[in-house]
């Protein structure tokens, strides 16, 4: 079963970035076993989680092929 990384808890600071834009600092409004919702309204499901070598290296990423936009949320 997939689980969120240790750092992905409500009120945790994250760096949100979209293709062609600067990274902005947000926080996690909601964190459940199904994913996270950021303070800017962006949602990342558990399927968007990319595992790193450690919990700290894990991040969320989604890609919209029609708009050619990649969005990521990483620990701040």
N, C-alpha and C positions, 0 to 999 in steps of 0.2 A: 504494500500500500504506500502511495506517495504521501509525504508529509511536508509541510512548509519548513523552511530553514529556521533555525533558532532566532535569527534577527527579525523575521517577518511577523511582528506582533503589532497590535494596535498602538498608535502614537509613536511608532519608530520612524525616524527620518530616513528618506530615500532620495536618490538622485534620479529624476525622470528625464529621459531624452527621447526626442523624435527626430527622424532623419531631417537634416537641414536646419535644425534649431539648436540653440544652446541648451545645455542641461539646466534644469531648475530643481531646487530642493522642495520636496513635498513631504508629507507624512502619510502613514497608513491610517485611514479612517476605520476600516473593518478588516479583520483577518479571520478567516474560517478555514476549515479543512478543505474547502473547495477553491480558495484563492484569496486575493486581496483587492480592496478598493482604496484608491489613493484620494487625497484631499482635493485633487483637481477633477475627480469624477471618473478617472481612468480605471478600468477593471482588468485584472490579470487572473486567469484561472490557473488551477494547478497544472494543466497541460502546457502552460506557457513557461513553466519553471525549467530553467537550464541548470543542471548540476555542475558544480565546479569540484576541485580537489578537496575543498572543505566547505562547511556551511557558509563561511564568510565570502567565498568565491562564487556562490550560487547567485543567480539573478533571474529576473523575469524578462521575457522577450516575446513580442508578437510582431507579425509582418502582414501588411495589407498589400497583396500583389497588384491590385487594380490601381491603388494610389501610390504604390512603390514607397510606402512609409514603414520604417522599422521603429518600434517603440520599445524602450527598455526601462526597467526599474531596478536599480542596484542599491545596495546598502550605502548610506551616506558616510 
